[in-house]
Amino acid sequence: MREDIIPRPGFSRRRFGALLVGGIAAGAVMRPIRPAEAAPEDVRIADLDWVDGRRNRRVPARLYWPSPGTPAGPVPLIVFSHGLGQSRTGYSYLGRHWAANGYASLHVQHVGSDGSVWAGNPFEVLDRVNVAADEREAIARAADMSFALDGILGKDSGFAAFIDPTRIAAAGHSYGANTTLIVGGARVVREGRTLECRDMRFKAGIVISAPPFYGERDLQAVLAAITIPTFHVTATADVIALPGRRSPVQDRLDVYGAVGTSRKALAVFQGGSHSIFTDRPLTGGVTLNPQVKQATAEGALAFLDLAFRGDPSPLASWSERWRPLLAVAPTAYPATEASRHPSRRARPRS
């Protein structure tokens, strides 16, 4: 990928789209994609069935934990938010890969926008989607993330002593990407009131296929307050098609452009689909699907090396390795004063 077609913060929407088109054209003539190689993943899995009594709301979660045995030191944590109609059991490829590489991965289920959306009378699906996408559910999802973080770090948790509270990231796909942005500092104004659910414990965000914030035309006003480092992932065929709602890939790029921090990076896969990032095994193509999954899981950790340790080399290596799949390759943002003195601890390995 030529350096001059990589989008950078501050570009206009028109130029942003033009750069993507250039990236797609360049991607079409790249060398053939190499088959992905599966890696052994020795992880532990625990299902947690919490109830938030204050909200009278269940918050189920699934925890992926590094391989058996007491960790040599505290491990970083990723709290993951699923897309509309999914559950805590989804996106297992991410949880397994992250845990196999020394991260704990906590996948939260949002009961107001989980698989129940697709259950029941098929003629009422549109109504259920509209309720699930309502701002009240968006706020409830953010509260689920904070509540789950309270639970895993609480005094009654057997895991709290082994988690590094300085290295906690939020992550999510689709609706979950919006949830990630909300806990990361996104602000929405309703009837003169600013709705925000920033949780300062989240130090970085992994934003996969973020839809627009429905009803919000000024994304800059919604996303400008986000200051945590964010890694944005999408694909050139990442189109969202739900009953009554459709969102083109340009929306993903607009979200990236509107996020206020300059500490961000964008990866755009060539081809793919919106659901290629779920556990579905065939969407986007039988060959491309597992490769995009593997690349996404690896890319998130490479970015967190930059966000948590100030080390840009893993992201650079990732971009080079997966260049045949990429229409737009991410580049590392410049080191800030805070990241010029990264922790000497390398990313933990199981």
N, C-alpha and C positions, 0 to 999 in steps of 0.2 A: 504494500500500500504506500503510495507516494505521501510524503510528509505534508504536501500542500493541500491534500484533500481531507485531512483530519479535522473535524469540527473543533473549535476552541470556544471557551466562554466569551459571550458578548456578541456573537454573530447574530445577524437579523434572521428572522424566520425564512425569508426568501433565499438568502444566501445559504442558510443551513440546509434547506431542501436541495439546493443546487449541488452542494458539496456531497450530500448523500447519493444523488444521482451519479456524480462522478465516481464515488466509491463503488457503487454497484457495477458500473461499467468496467472499472479496473478489476473488480473481483471476478468478472466473467472470464477473464483471460489468465487467471492465475493457474499455477500448476495443480495437478489433480490432488484431491484431498486424501490424506493418509488415513488408513483405518485406525480407529481408536483402540488402544490396548487397555483391557480391563485390569484393574489392580485389586489384589486381595484386600478386603475391608473387614477387619476384626473389631467389631464394636459391640457395645451393650445397648439394649433398648429397654426403656421403662415407660409404661403408660401411667399418667398422673391424672386423677379425676378430682380437680379442685372445684369448689363452689365459692363464689364471691357473695358472701352473705349480705353485704351492704347493698349490692345491686340485685340480689336474688337471681343470680345468673351463673350457670355452669361454665366452667372454663377448662375443658379437657385439654390435655397436652401430651405429646410424646417426646421423650428425651433420648437423644442419641449421645452416647458417652464413649470416650476413647477406650481402647482395649482393656481387658480385665487387669486388675492390679491397681494399687494406689499410685496416682500420678506423681512424677518426680517434683512437680511444683504446681501452683495454681494454673488452670487452663482457661483460655479465653472462651467466651460464650457468644453464640449467635441465636437470637430469638426470632423465629420465622413465622410469618403470617401468610396463610393460604389465600388463593383466589376465590372468587365467587363460586359456591357450590362444591367446594373441596372440603377436606377434613385434616385432622392431625396425622392421618396415615399417609397423606399424599406427600409428594416431593421427597420421597425416601432416598432417591439417589443423591440429593444434596446432603441430607442428614448423615447418611452412611459415609460419604466421602469426607465431609468435614470432620466427623468424629474419628475416622481412620487417620486423619492428619493432625490430631491433637486438639481439636476444638470440641466443646460440648455444643450440641445443637438442639434447641428446644422449640418444637413445632406446636404452635397454639391453634386450637380449633375455636372458631367464632360461631356460636350456636345460632345466631340470627341470620347468618349468611353462609351456612355450610351446606351439606348435601340435602338438607330439608327443603331448599329452594326448588329442587327438581322433583320432590315427592308430592303426591296428592293429585288433584284434578289438573290434567294437562292444560285445560282451558284457562286456568288461573295462574299459569306460570308467569305471565307478564306482571300481574299484580304482585306476586311474590318477589320477583326481581326488583320491582320498583321499591318495595318495602326494604329489601336487603340493601339496596343502593342509597337509601335515605341517609341524610346527614346524621340522624340519631344513631343509626347502626354504625356509621363510620366512626363516630365518637366512641361508641361502645367497644368497637374493635380495638381502638387505641387503648382504652381502659383495660381490655383483656391482656394486652401486651404488658402493661405495667403491673397488673395483678399477677401474671405468671412470673414476672421477674421478682416481684415480692416473694412469691412462693418458693422459687428455686434458691433465693438468697436468704430466706428467713431462718430464724433460729431453730426451727423444727426440721429444716431440710438437711438431709444427710450429704448433700452435694455442696452446700454453701462454702464449706471450708476449702474446697478444691477448685473454686472458681475465682478468677482474677477480676475483681470489680472495675479495674481500670481498662479492661479490654472486653467490652460488651458491645455487640453490634446488633442492629435490627435489620431484618431482611424480609422480602416478600415478593410474591408474583402477582401481577394484575391488581385486583382490589387490595391484595396484601402489600403491593408496592406503594399504593396510596397510604395504607396504614403505616408503613415504614416512614413515609414522608411526614405524616402527622405527628408521630412520636419524635420525629427529628426536628420539628419546629414549624411545620406548615400552619398557616393561620387562615381561617375563613370568617368573614364577617356576615352575620345574619341579624337583620332587624337592629342594626346599630351595635350589636354585641360581637366581640371577637371571640371565636371559638378556637381554642388551642389546647393541645394535650402534650406539650413537650415534656419528655422524660429525660432529664439531664444525665441519667445513667447510661444512655445509649451514646456511644462515642463515634459511631460510623454507621452507614446505611448501604445495603445492597438492594438496588431498585431494579427489579426485573419486569419489563413490559408494563410500565405504569400507564394507566388510562388517564385522560384528563379528569380534573375535578368537576364533575357534572354540575352545571349551573354557574360555573365560574369562568368568565371570559378573560379575566385579567390574571393569568397564571403568575405573573411577576408579583402581584400583590399577595398571592397565596403562598408562594414558595421562596420569596426573597429572604425571609428570615431564617432559612435553614443554613446553619453554619457547620454542621458536621460533615466530614468527608463522605461522598457518595459515589458509588459505582453503578452506572446505568447500563443495562443489558437489554437488547432488543434484536429483531431480525427484519430483513427487508420485506418479508411477507407476514409480518406481525400485525394482522388485522383482527380486531375484536368484533365479533358479530353475535350479539345477544338479542333476545326479543325486545324490540323497541329501541335498541342501541347499536350503534356502529361506530368504530373508532379506527382510523387509518394509522399507519406507522408514524406519520408526521406528528401525531399527538405525543408519541413517546419522545420524539426529538424536542418538541416544544417544552415538555416537562423538564428534560435535561437542561435546556437553555435557560429556563426560568429559575432554576435552583440558585439561590443567592451566592453560595460559596464558590470560590475558584478552585477549591480542593475537590475536584470531581473528575471522573473519567467516563468515557462512553465506548462501549463495544457493540457493534452491529454485525450480526451474522448474515451471510449471504443466503437468501432463501428462508427456509424454516417456516414457522407459523406461530401463532400466539400460544397454542397449547403444546408446542414442542417442549416447553419448559416445565410441563406437568409430568406425571409418571406415565402418561400414555406413550406406548412404545413405537407407534408407526407414524403419527402425525408429523408432517414435514419431510417424510421420506425415510425408508427403512435404513438407509446408510447414514444419512445426515443426522437423524434423530439422536442416536447414542453419542455421536461425536459432539453435538451441541450441548448435550447434557454434561458430558465429561468436561468440556471446555468451560462451561458456565461454573461448574463446581470448583474447578481449579482457578479460574479467573477471580472468583470472589476472594479466595485465600491469598492470591497474589496481591490483590488490591489492599487487603487488610494488613499485609506486611508493610505496605506503604503508609497506611493510615495509623497503624499502631506502633511501628518501629522506624518509620521514616526511610525505609529501604525501597527504592524504586526498581531495583534489578529484577525481582521476581515478576513484576508486571511487564517489564520490557522483554524478558525471556518468554513469558506467556504470549505476548503479542506476536513474537517471532515464530513461536512453535505453531500457533493456530492461524497464522496469516492466510493460508489457503482457504479458510472458512470465513474470513472477515471481509465485509464490505468497508467497514471503518474500524481501524485498530485503535485501542486506547493508548494514551501516552500519560506518563506520570506528571502530576502537577508539581510545581517547584516546591522545594522543602520550605516549611515555615520555621520560624524561630523555635517553636515547640518541638518540631520533628527533627531538628538538627542534632539533637542529643537523644537518639532513640534508646530504648531499653537494650541492654546488652544480651538479654535473653532471646535466643532464637525462637522461632515458632516451635512450640512443643510438638514432638512426634511421639506417636504411641509405640 
